[in-house]
Every structure is written in C-alpha cells, then in structure tokens.
Amino acid sequence: MKVLLLYPLFPKSYWSFEKTLALLDIKAMLPPLGLVTVAAILPQEWEFKLVDRNVRYVSEQEWQWADLVILSGMIVQKEDMINQVKEAKSRGKAVAVGGPYATALPNDLTSIGTDYLILDEGEITLPLFVEAVNRGEKTGIFRSNGERPDVTFTPIPRFDLLEFKYYAEMSVQFSRGCPFQCEFCDIIVLYGRKPRTKTPAQLIAELEKLYELGWRRSIFMVDDNFIGNKRNVKLFLQELKPWMQEHNYPFSFATEASVDLAKEQELMDLMVQCNFGAVFLGIETPDETSLKLTQKFQNTRDSLSDAVYTITKTGLRVMAGFIIGFDGEKSGAGERIIRFVEQTSIPTALFSMLQALPDTALWHRLEKEGRLRSKSANINQTTLMNFVPTRPLEEIAREYVDAFYQLYDPVCFLERTYRHFRILGQATYPKKGKNAKKPFNPVILRSLLIICWRQGVLRETRWKFWLNLISMWYHNPGGLSSYLAVCAQIEHFVEYREIVKQEIEAQVREFLQEENKLEQSKSLAA
C-alpha cells in the first residue's frame, strides 16, 4: 500500500508568522506531528510519503504514486482540507480523513465523498481501519466509542518523513487530556479530563531519534496542559535533565500549561534546568466573573498577575491566550485585557473572539438556549463569534479590533518584550547550552540586519530599539538572541493586525446589513 499523508494549509493566523519565518527562509512553525504518528501506527510494510502543504505543494508524481491519501487537520484548516479531499477524489484516489476537524464535524467530510473516517484517537481507530482495508472494505467510519488509548504504547513518530529544513520547531507530545473543565474548551471533549502520559524513557527515545536525525533547535511539547499530571511530568523532567547534560543541551523547549504552574516552584526549576525557555498560559480574561461563568476556576484562586511574574522570574518566557465575548461580560473588556497585558509585560498575547466549538459544554448550552448563529466554528482570529452574545456583537468586535491593534503597536510590543526579558534576566538558572560552538549562519546574520534596519531605522521604534538593545546587552546578555527572536515577531503582527481589522470590520458590516434586512422584513410583516 502506497500512502500519501497530506497536511492541509493553514490560513494566515496569529501563529502563522509568515513575515517572521521568511527572515530565516523557514516555511512553517511546526510539523504535522499527528500525521507522522499515524505513519508510525500503520503497518510498516506500507510505503509512505508526506506532504505538508504549508511548506510545498503536492507534485503530480506524488498524486500518481499514491494508492491511498490520508489527511488530518484542525477546524481552522477546513477549507483546504475539503479542497484536497475533492482533488484526491477527482484523481480516483481512496481518501481517509482523521484528526480534530473530522472528529468534531464528520458530516462535513462524508458529504464530499470521503471514503474512510478515522475518528477519535488513532491508537484505537487506525488498527480498525487497517483491518477493514485488509478485508477489502472500500468505505467505513471508525470510532473508539469513548475508549481512551494507553499512550505508553504509542510508537516513536516517523520523524524521518519530515523535511526538517522547512520548520522553525519540531514537536513532541508527552500527555493528552486536561483535568479542568473550561466550558469553551474542546480538549477535554477530544482527549478527556484524565491526563494520560508517556513514560520518561518513551519520550526520551523520541528526542533521541530527533537528535540522531540531526535536529538541534527548539522543540514544542504540544501537550494542551503539560502539567496536567504533575507527578509524571516531574519524573520525566528528572530523567530528561541528565540526558540534556550528556548531549550538551541540543534542544530548547516550549510548551503549554495551566496558570497553577506558578505554585509549583520545584517543577518550574526542573523545566528551566532542562532548557525549557517558554510556556503558553491560558489566562483568557482578567475578569473573575467571566472566569467563574466559563468554569475556569483554576484562574480565580490566586492573583493572575502575580502568577505571571512568578513564572517569568523563574526563567520561563510567558506567552498567553486571551478571549473576549464571554457571557455577562461588561463593556471595556478589551481595555481591561490591554491593561493586564501591559501590567504583566507579556510580549506574545494571543487574542481571539470567543467561539463555541462543536460538542463543547458551551456549544451544547448555547444550542439549548437557541443562541448558536452557526453550528460550525473557526478559531482563527479573523472570525466573528458564531453565537449571539449577551452584549451587542458590534460592540465586542469594536473592542476586539481596537485592543488587537493596540497590543501589536510596534512601540508597545517592543517595550513589553524589553520589560519581560529584564525580568527573565533575574532568573536563578541561566539558559543552558551556551558553551556549545555553533557554525556561522549567514541567514541568521541577514535576519538580524533586517530587524535592525526595520525596527532601528525605518520605524518609530528606532530610539527604543537601540536603547533597549544596549540595555539588554548589559543586563541580560545571555538572553539577547531570544530577545531579538521575540522582537522579530512584530514583523508578522504589523501586517496581521491590519488583516484582523479589515476582515472583522467587513464581517460586522455584513452582520449589521443582515440585521437591518431582518428588521425591515419584520416591519413589513407587521
């Protein structure tokens, strides 16, 4: 069996970083970990080719070579996934689809002729699919019926199928699931509330494979809550630490965690000692009433600003997610988020309008209340809410656009980044692996010169850029390369904030026109 593994395009989004990655001749932030894991679970006597459409197109030879096309992706990749299914079917290929999008909205894909739906977690449903193929079945839907796999049996992903040169980071996964019950989150729907972890030896074997294949840069732990099982993650870090020392710290790491990480000093210290450099926190909103309503109680037990400071001063750069549009939210939510981000000096603040994702508790509640505007959802930052909020939609959209625009003003972003790295410079544990000699890289030098030219000469940031750079050199020289890497993110956000403004404002105009037409129809009917 010749299998073409196909990863659909992402639209331009907060995390796509096209302009920033272009400075380094890199095409995408992360590879499709799900597909290389699928390739490891499927029979190894099958042949595999993988094409990530975010880095290159499928060649005609690859289309002709394949007996079977397997796609996986998220809801945000919906448009290109549908297009690629149609493309494969037009060429007479058998098509199988899995992943979060297919699991959440399977009817979208059956309606366009998908042959096989491999839903839920692949460790359970991929063997069912293989058995069906071996029996000669031409179609099928494979579900786990609520069963959760033991991930300690998940094989090492087929990293060898990836084209490393195209990616900014590699990705691995230690755990699945999250112990919390946030109303809007689909992670607990997909993976459950009991975090399941791999063994330390198992994940270190994955890192060893990446090392053998020549990877020497950043790795993102894609766990939705890395500390969901604190006991197991500590055991893993305790074994990772000597491995990193023995290999001269070949990787830096980043991950996602709940904000209660701030109460785990031993855990944070272990992370820094293992060369974790950044962590993404789901803060969502500084409004405690909204946090309680959406059942994100873990964010209400302690001061959020104190938690951010504690994590930062330990040596972990904080990225954070924020949402506007919760039920009962009062006017000025956008301004309150801006104040919080500025107060805590978080450089990278993901900001979105709330979406009711399929099958979440929020989705079911809003459906029962008759408030869903659409039963599909898109978690991109350029999409209006898909439900009727408790305050005017146009008011929320205006606050969202204004706040997004202000958060990514080049001067504001540069200042937050500088303040954040000054706090990072107070960390007890310096970053590791700085003694390893690295070959001269002309691409990095060119990127540095472009950043200095744009931010230090062309833009209004020019004076701040040089003053901050000199101060960083003096106060935190070890963090200088990371500091400049974060500064480079504004090359993406300067353009992306314009896209957010234009697309949201266009959707609001369309929404108001529809509302006016509806009101006129009601008046005529009366």
Disulfide bonds with the S-S distance in Angstrom:
none
